Amino acid sequence: MAISYNGLWKLLIDKGMKKGDLCKSTGLSSSTMAKMTNGESVNLSVLERICEKLDCDFADLVNYKRTQEEKSSARWSNSHFPSENKED
């Protein structure tokens, strides 16, 4: 799983803020900021605090991208799911 916070970094640039500014204004720890910098998952409450401060939505901050390995292993055909229109 690959999480990208590029939306957040772009918002910070647009607002003339640095990561340290965001930490101070939201009370985020440096370890939480490091997780986001490294594309690791964080608690939704962290994203809520950021959204409140930057007046945005989750989708403005984060993007999920499956790795090639995940894409390969997640291939499902309709035959894996029971048909809803099955006649008895």
N, C-alpha and C positions, 0 to 999 in steps of 0.2 A: 504494500500500500504506500502510496506517495501523496503526501499532503503538501500543498503549496500555499504559502502565505503571501504570494506576490501581490495580491490585491491590497493587503495591509501595507506592505512596503511602499506601494504606489500612493496609497492614501496619505501616508506619513510625508512623503515627498511633496505631494500637492498641498498639504497643510503646513509645510515648512517645519515639520517636527522630526526629531530624532528618536531612536528607540528608547534612549534614556528619558526623554521627555514623556513618552508614553508610560513608562514604568512609574515615574513620579506622579503623573496625573491620575493613574488608575490604581496604583498600589501593587502593581505586578512585581514579582521578584525577578532578579536577574536570571535565575535558573529557568523560570517560565519563558522568559524572552529567549534564552538560549535554545530551549526546546523548539520554539517557533522558528528561530533562525535555522535550525537543523532539520526542519520539516517534520518534526515529531508532533504527535497529537497532544492537545491540551484539553482541559476540562471546558465544557460549554459555558460555565460561569465566567471563565476568563474572556471568552469571546463576547459574552453579554456586556461585561464591563467596558471592553474596547468599543463595542457598538454604541453604548450609551455616550461615551466620551467623544467619539468621532461622528456620531449621528449617522450611522449606517446600518447595514444588515449583514448577517453572517456571509451571504454570498458575495458581498463586497470585499471580504477579508480572505476567505479560504476557498481553495479549489482542491478536489480530490481527483487523483489520476491513478488508475490501476497500472501496475507494472506489467511488462510483457508476460511475465510468468503467471501473474494473476489472470490476465486476459485469456491465456491458453487453458488454464485449469478451470475457468468459469464458463466454458462453452456448454450451453444447454440447448437441447432441442425441445420442441414441444412434446416429444414423446416422454420426457421426464416428468411431465405434469399431467394429472388426470384431466380428462376432457370434461368441461362443464356442460356440454351438450350431449352427454352420453345417454343413449336410450336404454331403458330397463327392459 
